[in-house]
């Protein structure tokens, strides 16, 4: 993990995660990576996808195309498929930005983890419950791009998280949101309120 996510001075480590399949949008992540390099060639980007299933020597249905996409997009020297990891927290600790590029993903754990870690997370509207949470918390313009709008996502990354100062400010806000949205006491209270409402209806 440390080697794949090694950060040089001034570099920006961009991470995506999930099983390597079409639903998770690994190809979309690669497109976003290429767009970021195009928009900001002065930034030393490092791109990492974490998750099992990338087997270009065996999988002719998706992996082989991802391999070619990375190569033909000019990203081969700065892109790593890390595979499955035992300690995902080590990834969050070393990442600067998280891209949730799923086409359709109800509420991925990696998205919840990213928010709780204060890791700037960018996603598409109408693609996941994470987008709904971010919109609800006031991050629509900063972190949620229109559905599959890769150019918009890349622009948001550069506007909101391209410098350490911007990332630090966003981290504080996201962690504050996480304490509110993912509070266990709040969750328990909501379940209790719903149970009481059902009991009253039946009574």
N, C-alpha and C positions, 0 to 999 in steps of 0.2 A: 504494500500500500504506500509506504513512504516513498519508494522510488518512483512509482507511477504518478504520485501527486506531489513530487518534488517541485518546489517553487523557487524560481530564480528571482532576484531583486526586480521589482516592477512587473512581474508576471501576474496573470489573472487565471486562476484555476476554475474552470467551468465544468460542473458535474451533472450527469443525468444518471438515473438508476431504474432498474427493473429488469424483468426477464426480457431477453432479446426476442421480441416478436413485433408484428405489425401494429398491434393495439397500443403498445407502449411508445410507438413513434420514434424508434431509434434513427430511422432515416431522416425524420424531421429534425432531430437533434443535430445530425450531421449537417443538414441544410442551414440550420441556425448558426452552427459553428463557422461554416463558410461565409455566411453573411456578416458575422461579427468581424472576421478577418478582413473582409472587403471594406467594411465601414471604418474600421480602426486598425489599419496596418501597423501603426506605431506601437500597439499594445502586444506584449508577448503572451499570447493566449496559450493555455494548456487545456485540452479537452479530454475528459475521462467519462466512459460509460461503465457503470458498475452493475453487474448482473450476469447470470449464467445464460448460456444458449448461443453464444457466438462461436460457431464452428465452421468457418468458410471452407475447410477441406472436406466436410461431410454434408453440411446443410446447403443444398443447391437452391432452396426455395427462398431464403432471405439473407442469410449470413454472407453468401458469396457476393450478393449485390451490395451489401453494406461495405464489404472489403473494397470493392471497386469504387464505390462512392467516395470513401475516405481518400483513396489514392488519387482519383481523378479530380477531386475538389482541392487538391494541393495541401492536404492536412496530415499526410502520413508521418511527418516528423514531429507532430504535436498532438497526436490523438492516440489514446490507449483504451482498449477494451480490457477492463480489469478482471472481469469474471465475478464469481460469487466471493464474498468476503465474510469472515467470521465476526469481524468487529466493524460494523457499519459506522459506529460513532467516530472511529478514526478517520473515516472519509469526510464526515461532516466537519470535523475539527480542522481539516486541511483545505477544504474547499472555500472558494470565495463567492461563488454563485451557483445556484441550482436551477436547472431548466427542467420543468415538468412538461414534456412534449407529447404526452399521451393523446391519442385521438379520442378515446373514451375510457374513463377510469373513475369509478364512483368516488372513492375516498382513499387514495393510496397512502399506505403508512409512511412512505418516504417523504411525502408532502407534509404530513403532520410533523414528522421528525424535523424536517427542514425549518418549519415555522417555529417549533419549540426551541431549536438551536439558534434562532435569529438569523438563519442563513437566507440571504435574499433569494426568493423563489419566484420564478417567472413561469406563467402558464397561459393557456388559451381559455377564453370564455366558452361556455357550453360544452366543455370537455371533461370536467371533473368537479367534484364537490369542493376541492381546494380552491378553485376559482370562485365558487359561490361564497366561501368563507372570506377570501381576500376582498371581494367586492363589498360584502357586508361590513367589513372592518375599515373600509375607506381607501383601499389600495388599487381600485379599478384602473386608474390612469397610469399608475406606476408599474404594476406587476401583472396585469391581466391584459393580454393582447386579444384582438378579435380572432375568432376561430380560425386556426391554421394560418394566421398572418405572420409569416416568418420574419418579414422585414420589420413589422411593428414590434415583435418580440426583441429582435436585435437592437432596435432603437431604444427600447425601454431599458435593456441591460446597460447600455452605454450611458443613458441619462441618469439612471438611479444607482448604479453600482460599479462604475468604472474606476472610482478612486477609493482608497482606504477610508477617507473621511465620509464619503457617501455610504459606504457599506456599514461603517460603524453606527451611523445615525439610523440607518434602516434596521440594523440588528436590534438596537434598543427598542424601536417601535414594534417590531415583530415579536420580540420576547414578551413585551407588555400585552400584546394582543393574544398571544398564546396562553398567558396566565388567565386571561378572561375566558377565551373560547374553549380551551381544553381543561378547565378547572374541574377536578373530580367532584368537589362539593357542589359546584353548579350543576354538573351532570346528574348527580344523585338527587338534587332538589327538583330538577326538571322531571325525572322519572317519578318521583314521589307526587308531584303536582298532577302528572298525567294519570297516575293510578287513582288518586283521589277524585279526579274528574270522572273517570270511568265508573267508580263506585257510586258517585252521585247520580249518574245517568241511569244505572241499573236500579237504584233505589226508587 
